[in-house]
Amino acid sequence: MPHPCSATVDLSALKHNFAVVKSLAPNSKIMAVLKANAYGHGLISVAHALEEADGLALARLHEAITLREAGITQRLLLMGNYLNAQHFDICAKHNIDIAVHSLAMAEQLSETQGKQQLNIWLKIDIGMHRLGLQSHEIAKALELVKNSTAVKNIFIMGHLSNADSLNPDTTKQQLTLFNNSTKDLAYPKSLANSAATIQFSECHFDWVRPGIMLYGCAPSNEISEQCQQLKNVMTLKATIIALRDISIGEGVGYNLSWQATRPSKIATLAIGYGDGYPRHAKPGTPVLINGQRAPLVGRVSMDLINVDVTDIQGDTELDTEAVVWGEDLPINEIAEWADTISYDLLTGIAARVPRLYVD
Ligand SMILES: *Cc1c(COP(=O)(O)O)cnc(C)c1O
């Protein structure tokens, strides 16, 4: 019996995408971004598959510790946290690098008498105004961390806001600011996310930080043309658990918000927003059944969705696995139907969905 709902993760496709990063940025080290449970693909399995990566980046301390406890020995970078003296000790003990993105954090570090030292990535704000030091704070922060006994090696990082756009203007401005603010600093540098790894080789520097492209997704629809070498990694599947015929005028799902305008065959699939299927997916969102597209009808429930299979050729049978996104049904397309992005869908897959690994 198939799982009612499962996510197949193709680790050889993941490794292929890693090789694509390598070919695009042959002179840079690769910090593979594994935050949020490796974009929903499963933190530990993905980490083991990417043993060639020079480092792995996370967003929460427990994710980094989980990897160390699983025996991962690569460089780990914790991005986007406010950390104090207690955390510094824990990170040093587990050999976890940290992003230092504010003067406040640099001050905390300078006041810390580290028993063990740690590597820090000084993060510069180059326009996004989310995390990072403002230009006028860099010299002060640098002085603080250089003089801190808790600090071992220093790296410099920045983050681009518009690298997934075909219009390069903003990226060029931000790159110029990054270059100007850091030109006198002889530390290894990192700027590129997936989109910049793909589009802007001048942003590669010493370390690239790809995330979404490793999982086979284009960072945006605008640059999907340039992403055709990437291979799909996840296929989310759900089983048909009920079938019925309904007459003209009959409704489907909560509030009967969809009504049949012809005699219709409706298949009910074992996936819902409780699994991470987007509740805001509009009627018409495609599902693949026997390799053919069938439209979502009615509202998405917690455990179930309904699909109109009237036009599917051949028999639609119970216990058949339908593809909700993945091979031949790009997640970016589903994201568009749900007014969101692939990142949101992937990280929203619930814990109850088993991840099945194939190599
Ligand atoms: C998430 C993240 C990345 C990876 O971004 P992708 O668009 O998934 O490649 C890189 N750098 C930072 C700081 C991030 O937060």
The ligand as an SDF file (V2000), in Angstrom:
LIG
                    3D

 15 15  0  0  0  0  0  0  0  0999 V2000
   18.5590   31.5270    2.7080 C   0  0  0  0  0  0  0  0  0  0  0  0
   19.8060   32.2500    2.4680 C   0  0  0  0  0  0  0  0  0  0  0  0
   20.6130   31.9500    1.3520 C   0  0  0  0  0  0  0  0  0  0  0  0
   20.1910   30.9720    0.2690 C   0  0  0  0  0  0  0  0  0  0  0  0
   19.2350   31.6000   -0.5780 O   0  0  0  0  0  0  0  0  0  0  0  0
   18.6560   30.8490   -1.8650 P   0  0  0  0  0  0  0  0  0  0  0  0
   17.8220   31.8850   -2.5440 O   0  0  0  0  0  0  0  0  0  0  0  0
   17.8230   29.7200   -1.3590 O   0  0  0  0  0  0  0  0  0  0  0  0
   19.8070   30.3830   -2.6440 O   0  0  0  0  0  0  0  0  0  0  0  0
   21.8410   32.5830    1.2600 C   0  0  0  0  0  0  0  0  0  0  0  0
   22.2410   33.4930    2.1850 N   0  0  0  0  0  0  0  0  0  0  0  0
   21.4620   33.8210    3.2350 C   0  0  0  0  0  0  0  0  0  0  0  0
   21.9600   34.8370    4.2140 C   0  0  0  0  0  0  0  0  0  0  0  0
   20.2300   33.2450    3.4100 C   0  0  0  0  0  0  0  0  0  0  0  0
   19.4660   33.5850    4.4460 O   0  0  0  0  0  0  0  0  0  0  0  0
  1  2  1  0
  2  3  1  0
  2 14  2  0
  3  4  1  0
  3 10  2  0
  4  5  1  0
  5  6  1  0
  6  7  2  0
  6  8  1  0
  6  9  1  0
 10 11  1  0
 11 12  2  0
 12 13  1  0
 12 14  1  0
 14 15  1  0
M  END
$$$$
